[in-house]
Amino acid sequence: MARRRHASLPKLDTFPRLLGLSLTTRLAVDTTAQLFSPFLSIFAAGMGLDPVTLGRMISLRNITGLLAPIFGVLADRRSYRRVLQAGLLLTAAGLLVIGLSAGLWSVALGMLLMGAGFTGFIPTLQAYMSARLPYARRAQGLGMLEYSWALSGILGLYLTGQLIAAAGWRAPFLVLGGFLLLMTPIFGLLPSVRRSPGHAAREAEREAARQAAGDPPKSLGVRARDFFDLGPNRRSAWAALATSGLLIFSLLHTVIAHGVWLAREYGLEASSLGTVALVAGVADLCGSVLVSLVTDRLGKRRSVLLGGLASFVSYLLLPVLNVGLLPAVAGLAAMRFAFEFTIVSNLPLVSEQIPEQRGKLMSMSSTFGMVGGTLAGLTGPWAY
């Protein structure tokens, strides 16, 4: 039994290096994703734009999340490694275009390239790591990979601020773009993923039968229907995807206005809001660490249910805790912790819904999150 279990795991001399490479690269990518939140006014001034216009450019970047399923299908059919490389190359190109930009149109182009890069890289990396990990240890591996999001908020944005102070607003774009450009060929050397031949064989048989019968090529409507047909496990798959979208909507619906809330009701200025952001980053990290420690043993579905219940309670408590600065910040930290634990616990669930279409499912989860975040951008400020 012990020998079979050991044989099913990635080699220990390979997987730690793979995780280290992935975590380091994700740290740079996640720092890029969060780059504009604390430094929006500085970047806008440097680009010769007003903050509102730059905010619209960021929305343009986010819209490219709708392309995620295309990258997921390509990863399933072609190669995870090639899509990972394409994602890094697009992100690097977007960063360098913005870092060398001279006007609105070059910023818009850079945003589109960056958005396409995020869309291709992050869910594909999650799918690749899921394929390399046995399900019994997948929450541990994915939880460790998601440390990058919290660390980018704690470490990456701090270093970005120091870099801006030392070398100007263009420096972070050029440094991050150059780093991701250097990492692109390295991802072509990743170990390959052993794929299940069942799905591909069934597709090939159906296509051969269709051609032998002289059937016409599939119409666009039929192809779209086939794309959204998630097979016999469809109810579970759609539920896992919807969970991702609803969790992100709930968090961002609240978080998007929390800076205004704390500034208006407690008089917090930029430095104090930065401290609150640090507390939130630590809460995110604690949530991911807890996933990597307990979710595999507790059970993925049970972890999502318990985390969802904790999130629900944390939202209900926010108005109750809004009686002083420390209770309010503690409530925000509890909310972020519960969210991070739940959303990261849901990743291995999504990854196992249709193993032969893992890239597509992970990218669809990303798209559901993007839609939830977009809706929260409309509802959150209005609700406050």
N, C-alpha and C positions, 0 to 999 in steps of 0.2 A: 504493500500500500504506500509506504513512504517513498519507495523507489519510483513508483508510477507518478506520485504527486510531484516529485522533484523533476521528473522528465517532462512534465507538462508546462513547467515554468520557463521563462526566458533565462538564458545563461546569466549567472550573476556577474560575470566579468564583462558582459555586453550591456545588460539593461541599465545598470547605474550610469554608464557613459551615455547611453541613449537618453535617459531621463535628464542628465545634466545638460546635454546639448539642447534638448527640447525646452527645458526650463529657462536656460539662459536666453535662448532666442525668443521665447514667449515673453520674457521680461521686457525685451526691447520692443516687441510688437505691442504689448499691452501698455507700455509707457507711451508709445505713439498714439494709441487709441484714447488715452486720457490726457494727452498733451495740452489740449485747448482749454480744459475746464478751469484750471487755476490761472492761466496766463493769457486768457482771451484778449483782454484789453492791450496787453503788451504786444502780442502778435498782430492785432488789428492796427495798432499805431505804426508798427514797423512795415506792414504791408501797404499802408496808406488807405486802409479801409476803416469804416466804423464798426463797432462790435456787432451791431445788428446784421450788417451785411456778411461779416465773417461767420456769424451764427447760421445764416442761411447756407453758406458754403459747407458748413459742417453737416447740416441736414441733407445736402446733396451727397455728401460722402456716405451718410447712413442709408440713403435710398438704395445704394448699390447692394445692400444686404439681400434684396430680392433676387440677386443673381446666384445666391449661395447654392440652391439645389442643382444648378448647372454644373458648378464645380464638383459637387458631391457625386453626381452621375459620372462625370469624367474620371474622378478618382476611383470609383468602383469598377469602371469598365477598362480604364487604361492603367493608371499607376498613381498610387498615393504620393510617391516621391516626386513625380513630375508636377503634380498639382501643388505640392508644398513648395517646390522651387518656383513655380509660376507665381504663387502668392507672395513669396518673399521678394521676388524680382519686381512685381507690381508695387508693393509697399515701398520698397527702396526707391523706385522711380518716382513715386508720388512725393516722397519726402524730399528728394533732391530737386524736383521741379519747384516745390514750394520754397525750399531753401535758396534757390537761385531766381525766384520769381521777381517779376518787375511790374505786375499789374493783376487786375481782377481775373482775366481769362486764364493766366498761368496758374493762379491759385485754384480756380475751379477745376482745371485739368489735373492738378496735383491731388485734389480731394477725391476726384473720381478714381484715379489710379490707386490711391491709398485704400479707399473703400473696397474696391475690387480685390485688393491684396488681402485685407482682413478677411473678407468673405471667403477667399480661397484657402487661406492658411489655417485659421484657428479651428474651424470644424473638421477640416481634413486631418490636422494633427491629432485632434481628439479621436477621430476614427482610426487613424493609424496606430495610436497607442492602445486603443481598445482591442484592435486586431492582434497586437503583440502580447496582450495580457490575458491570462485565463479569467473567466468571469468571477471566479472565487476571490481574485485579488485585484479586480479592475477598479473598484472604488478607491483602494489604496493608491494605485498608480495615478488615476485621474485626479484624485484629491491632491496629491503632491504636485502634479502638473499645474493645478489651479492656484498653487501658492503664488504663481507669477502675478496674478491680478492684484492681490493685496500688496505684494512687494513692489510692484510698479507704482502704486499709490504712496507707499512709505518711502522707498529708496529712489525709484526712478524719477519721480517728480521733484524730489529734493535735489538730486544731481542736476536735473534740468534747470532748476532755478539758479544753481551755482554757475552753470555753463552760460546762461543768459547774462548773468551779472558780469562774468569774465570776458565774454566774447561776442555778445549781442544776440538778437533774437533769431538770426539765421543759424546759429551754431548747432542747436539741438537737432534741427532737420538734417543738416549735413552730416553730423556725427552718427545719428541713428540710421540715416540712409546708407552711409558708407559701411556701417557694421552689418546691416542686413544684406547688402550687396556681397560682402565677403562670405556671409553664411550660406548664400544660395548654392554654390557648388558643393558644399559640404553635405547638404541634405540629399544630394544625388548619391551619396555613398552609404545611406542608411540601409540596414538589412531589409530584405524584401519581406512581404507579407504572404503567408501561405493562404490562398483563397480556396473557398469551397467551390468545387466544380459544378455543383448541382444546379444553381440558378443559371449559369452560363450555358450548361448543356440543355436545359429546358428551353431557354430562349432560342438556341440554335436549332433545336428540333422543331419548334413552332415556326421559325422563319423558313426552314427547309420545306416543311409541309405546306406553308402558304405559297411558296414559289412553285412547288410541284403541282399545286392545284390551279396555278395561274391566277391567283388572287391579285388585285391591284395593290399598289403600295398603300400603307396605312395613311388615312387622312390626319390632318392636324388635330382634329377633335378626338380621334381614336387614340393618338399618341398621348394627348393630354390626359385622357381617361386612364390609360395604362400607367402613366407617370404617378397619378394620385391613387392608384389601386395598390394598397399596402398589403395585399394578400390575406391569408386566413387569420393573421394576427392583427388585423386592421384596427379593431376596437382598442386594443391595448396600445398599439402604436400611436394612434391619434390622441389617446388620452395622455400619453407621455409627452407628445409634442405640445398639446394644449397646456399642460402643466408648466412647461418652460415659458410659454408666452404669458400666462396669467401671473406667474411668480415675478417676472421682470416688470410687467405692467404695474403690479401692486407696489413693488419697491420704488420704481422711478416716479410713480404718481405722487409718492410722499417725498422722496429725496430731492426732486427737481426744485421744490420750493423751500427746502429746509434752510438754505442760506439766507433767504429773505426773511423767513420766520425768525431765525435766531438774531438777525441784525435788527429787525423792527422791535421785537419783544424784549430782547436782552441787551441790545446795543453792541453786539459783537462786531469788531472790525476785522480787516483782512488777516492780521496775524492770529487773532483768536479763532477765526474760521479755519485757518490752516491747522491749528491744533485740533479742532473738531474733526477735520479730514484725516488727521493722523490717527485719532481714536477709532474712526470708522475703518481705516485700513487695518488696524490691529484686530478689530472685530471680524473683518473679512478673513484675515489670516487664521484666526482661531477657528472659524467655521470650517475652513478647508482642512486644517490640521485634524479636527475632530472627525471629518469624513474619512481621512486616510487611516485613522486609528480604529474606528468602530463600525463604519457602515457595512463592510464586508461581513463582519460577524453578526451585527444586528439584523442585516437584511436590507437590500436596497429599497424595496417597496415600503417596508416598515419605517425606514429612515425618512423617506419622503413624506409619509403620512404624519409622523411625529414632528418633523421639521415644519410641515405646513401648518400643523396645529399651533406650534410655537410661534410661527410668523403671525398667524391670526390673532393670537393673544397679544403679541407685541404691538400690533397696530391698534388694538382696542385700548391698550394702556397708554399710548402716546398722549391723548388729551388729558388723561388722569395725571400723568407725570408733568404736564406743562404748568407747574407751579413754581419752578425755579430752574436756574440754568443747569445745575448738576443733575437733577432728576431727568430733565429733558434730554441732555446729552446721553445719559445712561440708557434712556428709552431708545434713542436712535441707535446706540451701539448694540443693544439687544436685538433690535429689528434687523440690523445688518448681519449680525451673527446668525440669526435664525434663517434669514434668506440665503446666506452663503452655504450653510449646511444643507439646506433643502435643494437648492439649484444644482450643487455639485453632486449630491446623492442621486439626483435624477439623471445625470449624464450616463452612468453605466446602464441604467434602465433603458434609456433611448438607444444606446449602442447595441443592445442585444435583441431588439424587437425584430429586425430582419438582418441577420448577420451578413448575408450576401449583398445587401444594399446599405451597409453601415455608413458609407460616406454620404449617401443621399439623406438618410435619416438624421445624421448629425448636422448636416447643412440645413435641412428643413427645420430642425430645432433652433438653429441660429436665426433663420428667417422669422419664425414665430416670435422669438425674442425681440427682433428688430421691429416687428409690427406692434408688439406690446409696448416697447419703448417709445415708438412714434405716437401712439395713442396717449401714453402718459404725458408726453410733452404738451398735448392739447388739454388734457383734463386736470393735471396737477396744479398748474398756476391758477386756473379758473376755480378749482375747488378751494384753494387757499384763500 
